[in-house]
Amino acid sequence: MSEDIIVAYAGDVLEITLNRPERGNGMSDDMIRHLADVVEAENEKARLIVLRANGDDFCIGRANMGAARPGAPEALDVRAMSDHVFRCYGLLRSSKAPILAQVQGRALGFGFALAAAADMTICADTAQFQVPEFNHNIMPTMVMSSMIDRVPMKALMYNVWTSQMISPERALAIGAISDIVPAAELADKVAALVQRLVDSPKPAVLAVKEYGVNAQAIDMPKAVHFARSLHALVNSSSQLKRK
């Protein structure tokens, strides 16, 4: 498994690299479980988690998507078979450390979900995105759950129903990614963003993630109160640098 997903620290930045380039970094169930386990085990220690992939493509989806299941499993069994995917999405969302995805080439299905679920996603201008499940007669609420708080519903349903391949410009317009750069500049752009967050006070970096995730689930007065409390707590920390 260590050959398929490379995990390494650079200081307090956790780097996770998908490493099946000859298969478009298609993710097996074991790889998805391993990715989730790493995020769960390390997210409280890291300042930032960088998710990238070797090869021409970021991730073309789940390796077994579209494969027929033996027999006719009952609903409870089907749900159990999918829980590791929902767990992975949930851990990316709830990670205390922000997650930065670097995307090149194709990001399809599960790969598109990873790109959307990350807190920041920088992609090459040659990237492509797709939710292909309808092409395989799969009802894709699994992927939709990863984007439900990222992408407006009309755009999400349209992408799901049409299974169209979309450009990075379209992905940016609907909020699924953060920025687009020329492919030759992708690594440098990500490195510069990583360095900015390394140079920033860690409590402030983590507080932005904490507020961004939790404020969406509460009403406006509570969201403002939460902002006031975090603002006072973090800005009074001795770890913050004054400029």
JOLIN-V86327 format. One record per pair of residues at least 4 apart in sequence whose ideal C-beta (glycine too) atoms are under 7 Angstrom apart, sorted by the first residue. I is the first residue (numbers start at 1). J is the second residue. D is the distance in whole Angstrom. If there is no record, write none. Layout:
i = {I	I}
j = {J	J}
d = {D	D}
This chain:
i = {1	1	1	3	4	4	4	5	5	5	5	5	5	6	6	7	7	8	9	9	10	11	12	12	13	13	13	13	13	13	14	14	14	15	16	16	16	16	16	17	17	17	18	18	18	18	19	20	20	21	21	21	21	23	24	24	24	25	25	25	25	25	25	26	26	26	26	27	27	27	27	27	27	28	29	29	30	31	32	32	32	32	33	33	34	35	35	36	36	36	36	36	37	38	39	39	39	39	39	40	42	43	43	43	43	44	46	47	47	47	47	47	48	48	48	48	48	48	49	49	49	50	50	50	51	51	51	51	52	53	53	53	56	57	57	58	58	58	58	58	58	58	59	59	59	59	60	60	60	61	61	61	61	61	61	62	62	65	65	66	69	73	73	75	76	77	78	79	82	82	83	84	85	85	86	86	86	87	88	89	89	89	89	89	90	91	92	92	92	93	93	94	95	96	96	97	98	98	98	98	99	99	100	100	100	100	100	100	101	101	101	101	102	102	102	103	103	103	103	103	103	104	104	104	104	105	106	106	107	107	107	107	107	108	108	108	109	109	109	109	109	110	111	112	112	112	112	112	113	113	113	113	114	115	115	115	116	116	116	116	116	117	119	120	121	121	122	122	122	122	122	122	122	123	123	123	123	124	124	124	125	125	125	125	125	126	127	128	129	129	129	130	130	130	131	131	131	131	131	132	132	133	133	133	134	134	134	134	135	140	140	141	143	144	144	144	147	147	147	149	150	150	151	151	151	151	151	152	152	153	154	155	155	156	157	158	159	159	166	166	168	168	168	169	169	170	171	171	172	172	181	181	181	185	186	187	188	189	190	191	192	193	194	195	196	197	200	200	201	201	201	201	202	202	203	203	203	203	203	204	204	204	206	207	207	207	208	209	210	210	211	211	211	211	214	215	215	218	218	218	219	220	221	222	223	224	225	226	227	228	229	230	231	232	234	235}
j = {5	30	34	19	19	20	31	16	18	19	31	34	35	17	19	16	38	15	13	14	15	198	46	47	46	47	48	50	194	198	42	46	49	50	35	38	49	50	51	52	53	54	25	53	54	59	54	25	26	25	54	55	56	63	57	60	106	53	55	57	58	59	60	60	61	62	63	31	32	59	62	63	110	63	33	84	34	35	36	84	85	88	37	84	38	39	88	40	84	87	88	91	41	42	43	49	91	92	95	91	46	49	95	96	97	96	97	97	197	198	202	205	97	98	100	194	197	205	95	97	99	100	102	194	99	101	114	118	102	57	58	59	105	105	106	103	104	105	106	107	111	115	107	110	111	114	106	108	111	65	108	109	110	111	132	109	110	109	136	136	73	77	78	79	80	81	82	83	86	142	87	88	89	142	90	142	145	91	92	93	113	117	145	146	94	95	99	117	118	117	213	213	99	206	209	206	119	120	205	209	118	119	118	119	120	190	193	194	114	115	118	121	122	186	190	107	115	121	123	124	127	124	127	183	186	127	111	128	111	112	115	127	129	112	130	132	113	131	132	133	143	114	115	116	129	130	131	143	117	143	146	147	118	121	176	177	146	147	150	151	176	146	209	178	177	178	178	179	181	186	189	190	193	127	168	177	180	181	183	186	168	180	181	182	183	183	168	165	166	171	176	163	165	166	140	143	159	160	163	136	163	138	140	143	140	160	161	163	163	144	160	145	147	148	156	160	151	156	176	216	175	176	155	156	174	175	176	156	174	157	158	159	174	160	161	162	164	166	170	171	172	177	180	173	180	174	176	177	177	180	185	186	189	189	190	191	192	193	194	195	196	197	198	199	200	205	204	205	205	239	240	241	206	239	207	234	237	239	240	208	234	240	210	211	230	234	212	213	214	230	215	226	227	230	226	223	226	222	223	226	223	224	225	226	227	228	229	230	231	232	233	234	235	236	240	240}
d = {7	6	5	6	6	5	5	7	6	6	6	6	6	4	5	6	5	5	7	6	6	7	6	4	7	6	5	6	6	6	5	4	5	5	7	6	6	7	5	5	6	6	4	4	7	6	5	5	6	6	5	2	7	7	4	4	7	5	6	6	6	4	7	5	6	7	4	5	5	6	6	6	6	5	6	6	6	6	6	6	6	5	6	5	6	7	6	6	7	5	4	5	6	6	5	7	5	6	6	5	5	7	4	5	5	5	4	6	7	7	5	6	6	6	6	6	5	7	7	5	5	5	7	6	6	5	7	6	4	7	5	6	5	4	4	4	6	6	7	5	5	7	6	6	3	6	5	5	6	5	4	3	5	6	7	6	5	6	6	4	6	4	5	6	6	6	7	7	6	6	6	7	7	6	6	7	7	6	7	6	7	5	6	4	6	6	6	4	7	6	6	7	6	6	7	7	4	7	7	4	4	5	6	7	5	7	7	7	6	5	4	4	6	6	5	5	5	6	4	7	5	4	6	6	6	6	7	5	4	5	5	6	5	6	5	6	7	6	6	6	6	6	7	6	5	6	6	7	6	5	4	7	7	5	7	6	6	5	5	7	5	5	6	5	4	5	6	5	6	7	6	5	7	4	5	5	6	7	4	5	6	5	7	6	6	5	5	5	5	5	7	6	5	7	6	5	5	5	6	7	5	4	4	6	7	6	6	5	5	6	6	6	7	6	6	6	4	6	7	6	5	6	5	4	5	6	5	7	6	6	6	6	4	6	6	6	7	7	4	6	6	7	5	6	7	7	4	5	5	6	5	6	5	5	6	6	6	7	6	6	7	7	6	6	6	5	6	5	7	5	5	6	6	7	6	5	5	5	7	7	6	6	6	6	5	5	6	6	6	7	5	7	6	6	7	4	6	4	5	7	7	6	6	6	6	6	6	6	6	6	6	6	6	6	7	6}
